[in-house]
Amino acid sequence: MAIEGWSGSAGDAGEGFWRAYALYSTGSWREALTMLEELIGKEGVPAEAWWLRAGLMRGVLGDFDPRVLSAYDEALVHDPSNPYVRVERADILRSLGRTEDARSEYEAVMAQIVESALRCEVAFKLGCVYLALDSPREALAAFHTVLEHDPANAEVRELCDRLSGELGLGD
């Protein structure tokens, strides 16, 4: 589906990205994805276009379509230091049951980021992955990182208390 008023030429790739973003913002995900598919690979396409495309594919196709993970891999080629792409890719790996791969990705992101809200989110996901991998000490450390950023988080506090008790660490 072509977007009215957009020629699709390489020189307009940046403008096309913003039009696709506007479609995404209004809930027209399939139309935005179609437009991004036309843009991808053209000169002047911002790196964010690859991430938006991957996210839209995830929203439209779901975590289990192999094209979605490939789209995140492509997004990382174009923006390798983007922690949000890496977190979303790790989420998909986790959904696919590739827990060790998800762990590695979350750990890499934790080593890279300092932004508090994202660090808190990733620490929680990493703690859950550690639990799935039967690594309670690592899970506890990850959950403590969450509490450093969000001390009022009752769910995580309860997890920490339970894990501390299971590990015989007491208070």
C-alpha positions, 0 to 999 in steps of 0.5 A, a space after each residue: 500500500 503506497 502512502 498518498 503524497 510519498 513518491 518512495 524515492 531514495 531521496 525521500 527515505 527520511 520523510 518516508 520513515 516519519 510518515 511510517 512512524 506517523 502511521 504506527 502512532 495512529 495504530 495503522 501498524 500493517 500500513 506502517 510495516 508495508 511502507 517500511 518494507 518499501 523503504 528498507 535498504 534505500 539510501 538515507 533510511 534512518 537506523 531507527 527504521 530497522 528497529 521500528 520495522 522489527 517492532 511492527 513485525 513483532 506486533 503483527 506477526 508475533 514472537 514465533 515467526 522466524 522473520 521477526 527475530 531476523 528483523 531484530 538481527 538486521 536492526 542490530 546490524 544498522 544500530 548495534 549499540 541500541 539497547 532497546 533493540 537488544 532487549 526486544 531481541 532478548 525478549 523474543 529469544 526468551 519467548 522461543 525458549 532460548 533462555 541461555 541466549 536471552 541471558 547472554 543478551 540481557 547481561 550484555 545490555 546490563 553492562 552497556 546501560 546506565 539509564 535507570 528505567 531501562 536498567 530496572 526493566 532489564 534487571 527484572 527480566 534477567 532475574 526471571 531468566 536466572 530463575 528459569 536457569 536455576 541460578 537463584 543467587 544470580 536472580 537475587 542479585 538481579 532483583 536487588 538491582 531492581 530494588 536499587 532503582 525501585 525500592 517500593 516494588 513489592 513483587 520484587 521485594 517478595 521475590 528477594 525475601 523468598 530467594 534469600 530464605 531459600 538460600 539461607 541468607 536470612 534478612 
